[in-house]
Amino acid sequence: MIAQWTLRNEGMCKNIIDKAKAKKAKRVVVGVGASHRKWMEEILAKNPEVKIINYNDLY
């Protein structure tokens, strides 16, 4: 089950990056369920083009 969960999160991260690049986006806001957040942050953090800023850290 963890393998499928990991593949799902990796796919979601790939989609986010692909769509952002296609739109030449400078900033992207991503909202996901709490169960996805930690996994997706770890995956996205591996990409040097991605800077993660948590909503709670904005203020």
All heavy atoms as a GROMACS GRO file, in nm:
protein
  476
    1MET      N    1   0.081  -0.120   0.000
    1MET     CA    2   0.000   0.000   0.000
    1MET      C    3   0.086   0.126   0.000
    1MET      O    4   0.050   0.225  -0.061
    1MET     CB    5  -0.094  -0.005   0.122
    1MET     CG    6  -0.192   0.105   0.124
    1MET     SD    7  -0.317   0.080  -0.002
    1MET     CE    8  -0.430   0.204   0.039
    2ILE      N    9   0.198   0.122   0.068
    2ILE     CA   10   0.284   0.241   0.074
    2ILE      C   11   0.340   0.271  -0.064
    2ILE      O   12   0.357   0.387  -0.100
    2ILE     CB   13   0.399   0.220   0.175
    2ILE    CG1   14   0.339   0.204   0.312
    2ILE    CG2   15   0.500   0.330   0.168
    2ILE    CD1   16   0.396   0.280   0.424
    3ALA      N   17   0.368   0.169  -0.143
    3ALA     CA   18   0.421   0.191  -0.278
    3ALA      C   19   0.321   0.269  -0.363
    3ALA      O   20   0.359   0.364  -0.433
    3ALA     CB   21   0.453   0.057  -0.344
    4GLN      N   22   0.195   0.234  -0.354
    4GLN     CA   23   0.092   0.305  -0.431
    4GLN      C   24   0.076   0.448  -0.380
    4GLN      O   25   0.057   0.541  -0.458
    4GLN     CB   26  -0.044   0.232  -0.423
    4GLN     CG   27  -0.047   0.103  -0.499
    4GLN     CD   28   0.001  -0.015  -0.416
    4GLN    OE1   29   0.046  -0.002  -0.303
    4GLN    NE2   30  -0.007  -0.133  -0.474
    5TRP      N   31   0.082   0.467  -0.249
    5TRP     CA   32   0.070   0.600  -0.189
    5TRP      C   33   0.187   0.687  -0.235
    5TRP      O   34   0.167   0.803  -0.272
    5TRP     CB   35   0.068   0.587  -0.037
    5TRP     CG   36   0.047   0.716   0.035
    5TRP    CD1   37   0.142   0.787   0.104
    5TRP    CD2   38  -0.073   0.792   0.046
    5TRP    NE1   39   0.086   0.900   0.156
    5TRP    CE2   40  -0.047   0.905   0.122
    5TRP    CE3   41  -0.202   0.773  -0.003
    5TRP    CZ2   42  -0.143   1.000   0.151
    5TRP    CZ3   43  -0.298   0.868   0.026
    5TRP    CH2   44  -0.268   0.980   0.103
    6THR      N   45   0.306   0.631  -0.237
    6THR     CA   46   0.424   0.705  -0.282
    6THR      C   47   0.411   0.741  -0.430
    6THR      O   48   0.438   0.855  -0.469
    6THR     CB   49   0.551   0.622  -0.259
    6THR    OG1   50   0.560   0.592  -0.119
    6THR    CG2   51   0.675   0.697  -0.301
    7LEU      N   52   0.368   0.647  -0.511
    7LEU     CA   53   0.349   0.675  -0.654
    7LEU      C   54   0.245   0.784  -0.677
    7LEU      O   55   0.262   0.870  -0.763
    7LEU     CB   56   0.308   0.548  -0.729
    7LEU     CG   57   0.418   0.446  -0.753
    7LEU    CD1   58   0.358   0.319  -0.813
    7LEU    CD2   59   0.525   0.503  -0.844
    8ARG      N   60   0.139   0.781  -0.600
    8ARG     CA   61   0.036   0.884  -0.612
    8ARG      C   62   0.092   1.022  -0.579
    8ARG      O   63   0.072   1.118  -0.652
    8ARG     CB   64  -0.081   0.852  -0.520
    8ARG     CG   65  -0.190   0.958  -0.526
    8ARG     CD   66  -0.303   0.925  -0.431
    8ARG     NE   67  -0.384   1.043  -0.412
    8ARG     CZ   68  -0.514   1.047  -0.425
    8ARG    NH1   69  -0.580   0.938  -0.456
    8ARG    NH2   70  -0.580   1.157  -0.405
    9ASN      N   71   0.166   1.032  -0.469
    9ASN     CA   72   0.224   1.160  -0.430
    9ASN      C   73   0.328   1.207  -0.531
    9ASN      O   74   0.335   1.326  -0.563
    9ASN     CB   75   0.284   1.150  -0.290
    9ASN     CG   76   0.177   1.146  -0.184
    9ASN    OD1   77   0.090   1.230  -0.178
    9ASN    ND2   78   0.182   1.044  -0.100
   10GLU      N   79   0.409   1.116  -0.581
   10GLU     CA   80   0.508   1.151  -0.683
   10GLU      C   81   0.439   1.202  -0.809
   10GLU      O   82   0.484   1.299  -0.871
   10GLU     CB   83   0.597   1.032  -0.715
   10GLU     CG   84   0.695   1.000  -0.605
   10GLU     CD   85   0.771   0.870  -0.628
   10GLU    OE1   86   0.736   0.793  -0.720
   10GLU    OE2   87   0.865   0.845  -0.550
   11GLY      N   88   0.330   1.136  -0.847
   11GLY     CA   89   0.254   1.179  -0.964
   11GLY      C   90   0.194   1.318  -0.945
   11GLY      O   91   0.195   1.400  -1.037
   12MET      N   92   0.141   1.343  -0.827
   12MET     CA   93   0.085   1.474  -0.798
   12MET      C   94   0.192   1.582  -0.806
   12MET      O   95   0.170   1.690  -0.863
   12MET     CB   96   0.018   1.474  -0.661
   12MET     CG   97  -0.108   1.389  -0.656
   12MET     SD   98  -0.169   1.350  -0.491
   12MET     CE   99  -0.206   1.510  -0.425
   13CYS      N  100   0.310   1.554  -0.751
   13CYS     CA  101   0.420   1.650  -0.755
   13CYS      C  102   0.466   1.674  -0.898
   13CYS      O  103   0.493   1.788  -0.937
   13CYS     CB  104   0.536   1.601  -0.669
   13CYS     SG  105   0.499   1.604  -0.492
   14LYS      N  106   0.475   1.568  -0.976
   14LYS     CA  107   0.514   1.582  -1.116
   14LYS      C  108   0.414   1.670  -1.191
   14LYS      O  109   0.453   1.757  -1.268
   14LYS     CB  110   0.526   1.445  -1.182
   14LYS     CG  111   0.571   1.452  -1.327
   14LYS     CD  112   0.578   1.314  -1.389
   14LYS     CE  113   0.623   1.315  -1.533
   14LYS     NZ  114   0.569   1.416  -1.618
   15ASN      N  115   0.287   1.648  -1.166
   15ASN     CA  116   0.184   1.729  -1.231
   15ASN      C  117   0.196   1.876  -1.193
   15ASN      O  118   0.182   1.965  -1.278
   15ASN     CB  119   0.044   1.678  -1.196
   15ASN     CG  120   0.010   1.550  -1.268
   15ASN    OD1  121   0.069   1.517  -1.370
   15ASN    ND2  122  -0.084   1.476  -1.212
   16ILE      N  123   0.222   1.903  -1.067
   16ILE     CA  124   0.238   2.041  -1.021
   16ILE      C  125   0.354   2.108  -1.094
   16ILE      O  126   0.341   2.219  -1.147
   16ILE     CB  127   0.261   2.046  -0.868
   16ILE    CG1  128   0.135   2.003  -0.795
   16ILE    CG2  129   0.307   2.184  -0.824
   16ILE    CD1  130   0.156   1.972  -0.648
   17ILE      N  131   0.468   2.040  -1.098
   17ILE     CA  132   0.587   2.096  -1.162
   17ILE      C  133   0.565   2.112  -1.313
   17ILE      O  134   0.598   2.216  -1.370
   17ILE     CB  135   0.711   2.010  -1.131
   17ILE    CG1  136   0.745   2.023  -0.981
   17ILE    CG2  137   0.829   2.051  -1.217
   17ILE    CD1  138   0.848   1.925  -0.932
   18ASP      N  139   0.509   2.011  -1.377
   18ASP     CA  140   0.484   2.018  -1.522
   18ASP      C  141   0.391   2.133  -1.557
   18ASP      O  142   0.416   2.208  -1.652
   18ASP     CB  143   0.427   1.886  -1.574
   18ASP     CG  144   0.527   1.773  -1.572
   18ASP    OD1  145   0.648   1.799  -1.551
   18ASP    OD2  146   0.484   1.656  -1.591
   19LYS      N  147   0.283   2.148  -1.482
   19LYS     CA  148   0.186   2.255  -1.511
   19LYS      C  149   0.247   2.392  -1.485
   19LYS      O  150   0.225   2.486  -1.561
   19LYS     CB  151   0.059   2.238  -1.426
   19LYS     CG  152  -0.018   2.113  -1.455
   19LYS     CD  153  -0.080   2.118  -1.593
   19LYS     CE  154  -0.162   1.992  -1.619
   19LYS     NZ  155  -0.210   1.983  -1.754
   20ALA      N  156   0.324   2.404  -1.378
   20ALA     CA  157   0.389   2.532  -1.347
   20ALA      C  158   0.488   2.571  -1.457
   20ALA      O  159   0.493   2.687  -1.499
   20ALA     CB  160   0.460   2.524  -1.212
   21LYS      N  161   0.565   2.474  -1.505
   21LYS     CA  162   0.660   2.502  -1.613
   21LYS      C  163   0.588   2.538  -1.742
   21LYS      O  164   0.628   2.630  -1.812
   21LYS     CB  165   0.751   2.381  -1.637
   21LYS     CG  166   0.858   2.366  -1.532
   21LYS     CD  167   0.948   2.248  -1.563
   21LYS     CE  168   1.056   2.232  -1.458
   21LYS     NZ  169   1.143   2.118  -1.486
   22ALA      N  170   0.480   2.469  -1.772
   22ALA     CA  171   0.404   2.495  -1.894
   22ALA      C  172   0.346   2.636  -1.894
   22ALA      O  173   0.339   2.700  -1.998
   22ALA     CB  174   0.292   2.391  -1.910
   23LYS      N  175   0.306   2.682  -1.777
   23LYS     CA  176   0.248   2.816  -1.764
   23LYS      C  177   0.352   2.923  -1.734
   23LYS      O  178   0.320   3.040  -1.720
   23LYS     CB  179   0.143   2.818  -1.652
   23LYS     CG  180   0.025   2.730  -1.677
   23LYS     CD  181  -0.069   2.794  -1.773
   23LYS     CE  182  -0.196   2.710  -1.788
   23LYS     NZ  183  -0.288   2.769  -1.881
   24LYS      N  184   0.479   2.879  -1.719
   24LYS     CA  185   0.589   2.969  -1.682
   24LYS      C  186   0.556   3.044  -1.553
   24LYS      O  187   0.583   3.164  -1.539
   24LYS     CB  188   0.621   3.064  -1.796
   24LYS     CG  189   0.671   2.991  -1.919
   24LYS     CD  190   0.710   3.084  -2.029
   24LYS     CE  191   0.771   2.999  -2.138
   24LYS     NZ  192   0.735   3.031  -2.267
   25ALA      N  193   0.497   2.971  -1.461
   25ALA     CA  194   0.455   3.029  -1.333
   25ALA      C  195   0.575   3.057  -1.244
   25ALA      O  196   0.670   2.979  -1.241
   25ALA     CB  197   0.359   2.934  -1.262
   26LYS      N  198   0.570   3.170  -1.177
   26LYS     CA  199   0.674   3.204  -1.080
   26LYS      C  200   0.635   3.157  -0.940
   26LYS      O  201   0.721   3.128  -0.858
   26LYS     CB  202   0.699   3.353  -1.080
   26LYS     CG  203   0.758   3.402  -1.210
   26LYS     CD  204   0.786   3.549  -1.206
   26LYS     CE  205   0.843   3.593  -1.341
   26LYS     NZ  206   0.877   3.733  -1.342
   27ARG      N  207   0.505   3.153  -0.916
   27ARG     CA  208   0.454   3.108  -0.786
   27ARG      C  209   0.334   3.018  -0.808
   27ARG      O  210   0.255   3.040  -0.898
   27ARG     CB  211   0.410   3.226  -0.701
   27ARG     CG  212   0.522   3.314  -0.660
   27ARG     CD  213   0.473   3.426  -0.573
   27ARG     NE  214   0.586   3.512  -0.542
   27ARG     CZ  215   0.574   3.631  -0.492
   27ARG    NH1  216   0.455   3.681  -0.466
   27ARG    NH2  217   0.682   3.703  -0.467
   28VAL      N  218   0.326   2.917  -0.723
   28VAL     CA  219   0.214   2.824  -0.731
   28VAL      C  220   0.165   2.799  -0.589
   28VAL      O  221   0.245   2.776  -0.499
   28VAL     CB  222   0.258   2.690  -0.795
   28VAL    CG1  223   0.145   2.590  -0.795
   28VAL    CG2  224   0.312   2.712  -0.935
   29VAL      N  225   0.036   2.805  -0.570
   29VAL     CA  226  -0.023   2.771  -0.442
   29VAL      C  227  -0.083   2.631  -0.455
   29VAL      O  228  -0.160   2.606  -0.547
   29VAL     CB  229  -0.133   2.872  -0.402
   29VAL    CG1  230  -0.201   2.830  -0.273
   29VAL    CG2  231  -0.075   3.012  -0.390
   30VAL      N  232  -0.045   2.544  -0.364
   30VAL     CA  233  -0.092   2.406  -0.368
   30VAL      C  234  -0.164   2.376  -0.238
   30VAL      O  235  -0.107   2.396  -0.130
   30VAL     CB  236   0.026   2.308  -0.387
   30VAL    CG1  237  -0.023   2.164  -0.387
   30VAL    CG2  238   0.102   2.339  -0.514
   31GLY      N  239  -0.285   2.330  -0.248
   31GLY     CA  240  -0.360   2.287  -0.131
   31GLY      C  241  -0.382   2.138  -0.138
   31GLY      O  242  -0.434   2.088  -0.238
   32VAL      N  243  -0.339   2.067  -0.037
   32VAL     CA  244  -0.358   1.921  -0.032
   32VAL      C  245  -0.402   1.882   0.108
   32VAL      O  246  -0.385   1.958   0.204
   32VAL     CB  247  -0.229   1.843  -0.069
   32VAL    CG1  248  -0.189   1.870  -0.212
   32VAL    CG2  249  -0.116   1.872   0.025
   33GLY      N  250  -0.454   1.764   0.119
   33GLY     CA  251  -0.492   1.711   0.250
   33GLY      C  252  -0.370   1.690   0.337
   33GLY      O  253  -0.258   1.672   0.289
   34ALA      N  254  -0.392   1.693   0.466
   34ALA     CA  255  -0.282   1.681   0.562
   34ALA      C  256  -0.201   1.553   0.543
   34ALA      O  257  -0.080   1.551   0.567
   34ALA     CB  258  -0.337   1.688   0.705
   35SER      N  259  -0.264   1.448   0.498
   35SER     CA  260  -0.193   1.322   0.480
   35SER      C  261  -0.092   1.329   0.365
   35SER      O  262   0.004   1.252   0.362
   35SER     CB  263  -0.291   1.208   0.452
   35SER     OG  264  -0.378   1.192   0.561
   36HIS      N  265  -0.113   1.418   0.271
   36HIS     CA  266  -0.023   1.431   0.158
   36HIS      C  267   0.091   1.530   0.184
   36HIS      O  268   0.196   1.521   0.122
   36HIS     CB  269  -0.099   1.479   0.033
   36HIS     CG  270  -0.195   1.379  -0.021
   36HIS    ND1  271  -0.156   1.272  -0.098
   36HIS    CD2  272  -0.329   1.370  -0.009
   36HIS    CE1  273  -0.262   1.202  -0.131
   36HIS    NE2  274  -0.369   1.259  -0.078
   37ARG      N  275   0.068   1.625   0.269
   37ARG     CA  276   0.160   1.737   0.284
   37ARG      C  277   0.305   1.696   0.309
   37ARG      O  278   0.396   1.736   0.236
   37ARG     CB  279   0.114   1.830   0.396
   37ARG     CG  280   0.187   1.965   0.391
   37ARG     CD  281   0.170   2.037   0.519
   37ARG     NE  282   0.269   1.975   0.607
   37ARG     CZ  283   0.296   2.016   0.728
   37ARG    NH1  284   0.231   2.114   0.780
   37ARG    NH2  285   0.388   1.956   0.800
   38LYS      N  286   0.328   1.618   0.412
   38LYS     CA  287   0.466   1.580   0.447
   38LYS      C  288   0.535   1.508   0.332
   38LYS      O  289   0.649   1.540   0.297
   38LYS     CB  290   0.465   1.492   0.572
   38LYS     CG  291   0.604   1.450   0.617
   38LYS     CD  292   0.596   1.363   0.742
   38LYS     CE  293   0.731   1.315   0.784
   38LYS     NZ  294   0.782   1.206   0.704
   39TRP      N  295   0.467   1.414   0.272
   39TRP     CA  296   0.525   1.336   0.162
   39TRP      C  297   0.558   1.427   0.045
   39TRP      O  298   0.666   1.418  -0.014
   39TRP     CB  299   0.428   1.228   0.118
   39TRP     CG  300   0.402   1.121   0.219
   39TRP    CD1  301   0.331   1.134   0.335
   39TRP    CD2  302   0.446   0.987   0.215
   39TRP    NE1  303   0.328   1.015   0.402
   39TRP    CE2  304   0.398   0.923   0.330
   39TRP    CE3  305   0.521   0.914   0.124
   39TRP    CZ2  306   0.423   0.790   0.357
   39TRP    CZ3  307   0.545   0.781   0.150
   39TRP    CH2  308   0.497   0.720   0.266
   40MET      N  309   0.463   1.513   0.009
   40MET     CA  310   0.483   1.599  -0.108
   40MET      C  311   0.591   1.703  -0.083
   40MET      O  312   0.669   1.735  -0.173
   40MET     CB  313   0.351   1.664  -0.148
   40MET     CG  314   0.254   1.562  -0.205
   40MET     SD  315   0.095   1.630  -0.251
   40MET     CE  316   0.143   1.728  -0.394
   41GLU      N  317   0.600   1.754   0.038
   41GLU     CA  318   0.707   1.848   0.071
   41GLU      C  319   0.843   1.782   0.052
   41GLU      O  320   0.934   1.842  -0.003
   41GLU     CB  321   0.694   1.899   0.214
   41GLU     CG  322   0.592   2.007   0.230
   41GLU     CD  323   0.584   2.059   0.372
   41GLU    OE1  324   0.652   2.006   0.462
   41GLU    OE2  325   0.509   2.156   0.393
   42GLU      N  326   0.856   1.658   0.095
   42GLU     CA  327   0.982   1.585   0.081
   42GLU      C  328   1.017   1.564  -0.066
   42GLU      O  329   1.132   1.579  -0.107
   42GLU     CB  330   0.976   1.451   0.153
   42GLU     CG  331   0.976   1.463   0.304
   42GLU     CD  332   0.960   1.330   0.376
   42GLU    OE1  333   0.959   1.224   0.308
   42GLU    OE2  334   0.946   1.331   0.499
   43ILE      N  335   0.918   1.530  -0.146
   43ILE     CA  336   0.940   1.506  -0.289
   43ILE      C  337   0.976   1.637  -0.359
   43ILE      O  338   1.074   1.645  -0.434
   43ILE     CB  339   0.817   1.441  -0.354
   43ILE    CG1  340   0.794   1.301  -0.297
   43ILE    CG2  341   0.831   1.436  -0.506
   43ILE    CD1  342   0.657   1.242  -0.327
   44LEU      N  343   0.898   1.741  -0.334
   44LEU     CA  344   0.922   1.869  -0.400
   44LEU      C  345   1.053   1.934  -0.356
   44LEU      O  346   1.119   2.002  -0.434
   44LEU     CB  347   0.804   1.964  -0.375
   44LEU     CG  348   0.673   1.926  -0.444
   44LEU    CD1  349   0.558   2.010  -0.392
   44LEU    CD2  350   0.685   1.940  -0.595
   45ALA      N  351   1.093   1.912  -0.232
   45ALA     CA  352   1.217   1.970  -0.180
   45ALA      C  353   1.340   1.916  -0.252
   45ALA      O  354   1.445   1.982  -0.253
   45ALA     CB  355   1.228   1.946  -0.030
   46LYS      N  356   1.329   1.801  -0.314
   46LYS     CA  357   1.441   1.743  -0.389
   46LYS      C  358   1.468   1.818  -0.520
   46LYS      O  359   1.574   1.803  -0.579
   46LYS     CB  360   1.415   1.596  -0.419
   46LYS     CG  361   1.413   1.509  -0.296
   46LYS     CD  362   1.378   1.366  -0.330
   46LYS     CE  363   1.364   1.282  -0.205
   46LYS     NZ  364   1.319   1.146  -0.235
   47ASN      N  365   1.370   1.896  -0.564
   47ASN     CA  366   1.384   1.971  -0.689
   47ASN      C  367   1.444   2.108  -0.658
   47ASN      O  368   1.384   2.187  -0.586
   47ASN     CB  369   1.246   1.987  -0.754
   47ASN     CG  370   1.254   2.050  -0.890
   47ASN    OD1  371   1.332   2.140  -0.915
   47ASN    ND2  372   1.168   2.005  -0.980
   48PRO      N  373   1.562   2.139  -0.713
   48PRO     CA  374   1.628   2.267  -0.682
   48PRO      C  375   1.551   2.389  -0.733
   48PRO      O  376   1.576   2.500  -0.686
   48PRO     CB  377   1.764   2.255  -0.751
   48PRO     CG  378   1.748   2.148  -0.852
   48PRO     CD  379   1.640   2.057  -0.805
   49GLU      N  380   1.457   2.370  -0.823
   49GLU     CA  381   1.379   2.482  -0.876
   49GLU      C  382   1.259   2.516  -0.787
   49GLU      O  383   1.191   2.614  -0.810
   49GLU     CB  384   1.328   2.450  -1.017
   49GLU     CG  385   1.438   2.430  -1.118
   49GLU     CD  386   1.384   2.389  -1.254
   49GLU    OE1  387   1.286   2.312  -1.258
   49GLU    OE2  388   1.439   2.436  -1.354
   50VAL      N  389   1.236   2.435  -0.685
   50VAL     CA  390   1.118   2.451  -0.599
   50VAL      C  391   1.160   2.508  -0.464
   50VAL      O  392   1.252   2.459  -0.400
   50VAL     CB  393   1.046   2.316  -0.579
   50VAL    CG1  394   0.933   2.330  -0.479
   50VAL    CG2  395   0.996   2.262  -0.711
   51LYS      N  396   1.090   2.612  -0.424
   51LYS     CA  397   1.108   2.669  -0.289
   51LYS      C  398   0.974   2.654  -0.219
   51LYS      O  399   0.872   2.704  -0.266
   51LYS     CB  400   1.147   2.816  -0.297
   51LYS     CG  401   1.162   2.879  -0.162
   51LYS     CD  402   1.199   3.026  -0.173
   51LYS     CE  403   1.210   3.089  -0.036
   51LYS     NZ  404   1.237   3.232  -0.045
   52ILE      N  405   0.974   2.585  -0.108
   52ILE     CA  406   0.851   2.559  -0.035
   52ILE      C  407   0.837   2.660   0.078
   52ILE      O  408   0.928   2.677   0.160
   52ILE     CB  409   0.850   2.416   0.023
   52ILE    CG1  410   0.859   2.314  -0.090
   52ILE    CG2  411   0.726   2.393   0.109
   52ILE    CD1  412   0.882   2.173  -0.045
   53ILE      N  413   0.723   2.725   0.081
   53ILE     CA  414   0.689   2.816   0.190
   53ILE      C  415   0.554   2.772   0.244
   53ILE      O  416   0.455   2.772   0.172
   53ILE     CB  417   0.681   2.962   0.142
   53ILE    CG1  418   0.814   3.005   0.081
   53ILE    CG2  419   0.641   3.053   0.258
   53ILE    CD1  420   0.810   3.140   0.012
   54ASN      N  421   0.552   2.732   0.368
   54ASN     CA  422   0.426   2.690   0.430
   54ASN      C  423   0.341   2.810   0.464
   54ASN      O  424   0.391   2.914   0.505
   54ASN     CB  425   0.454   2.608   0.557
   54ASN     CG  426   0.505   2.471   0.526
   54ASN    OD1  427   0.445   2.399   0.447
   54ASN    ND2  428   0.618   2.435   0.585
   55TYR      N  429   0.212   2.794   0.448
   55TYR     CA  430   0.117   2.901   0.475
   55TYR      C  431   0.136   2.958   0.616
   55TYR      O  432   0.135   3.078   0.635
   55TYR     CB  433  -0.026   2.847   0.458
   55TYR     CG  434  -0.130   2.950   0.490
   55TYR    CD1  435  -0.164   3.049   0.398
   55TYR    CD2  436  -0.198   2.948   0.612
   55TYR    CE1  437  -0.260   3.144   0.427
   55TYR    CE2  438  -0.294   3.042   0.642
   55TYR     CZ  439  -0.324   3.141   0.550
   55TYR     OH  440  -0.419   3.234   0.579
   56ASN      N  441   0.155   2.870   0.713
   56ASN     CA  442   0.169   2.915   0.852
   56ASN      C  443   0.296   2.997   0.875
   56ASN      O  444   0.305   3.068   0.974
   56ASN     CB  445   0.169   2.796   0.948
   56ASN     CG  446   0.033   2.730   0.954
   56ASN    OD1  447  -0.069   2.793   0.929
   56ASN    ND2  448   0.031   2.602   0.987
   57ASP      N  449   0.391   2.989   0.785
   57ASP     CA  450   0.515   3.066   0.798
   57ASP      C  451   0.506   3.204   0.734
   57ASP      O  452   0.602   3.281   0.743
   57ASP     CB  453   0.632   2.989   0.736
   57ASP     CG  454   0.659   2.859   0.808
   57ASP    OD1  455   0.625   2.848   0.928
   57ASP    OD2  456   0.714   2.766   0.746
   58LEU      N  457   0.397   3.236   0.672
   58LEU     CA  458   0.383   3.365   0.603
   58LEU      C  459   0.366   3.480   0.701
   58LEU      O  460   0.396   3.594   0.669
   58LEU     CB  461   0.266   3.362   0.505
   58LEU     CG  462   0.284   3.270   0.385
   58LEU    CD1  463   0.156   3.268   0.302
   58LEU    CD2  464   0.401   3.316   0.300
   59TYR      N  465   0.315   3.454   0.818
   59TYR     CA  466   0.288   3.564   0.913
   59TYR      C  467   0.372   3.554   1.035
   59TYR      O  468   0.412   3.463   1.084
   59TYR     CB  469   0.139   3.563   0.952
   59TYR     CG  470   0.050   3.581   0.834
   59TYR    CD1  471  -0.015   3.474   0.774
   59TYR    CD2  472   0.033   3.708   0.779
   59TYR    CE1  473  -0.096   3.492   0.665
   59TYR    CE2  474  -0.048   3.727   0.668
   59TYR     CZ  475  -0.113   3.619   0.612
   59TYR     OH  476  -0.192   3.638   0.504
   0.00000   0.00000   0.00000
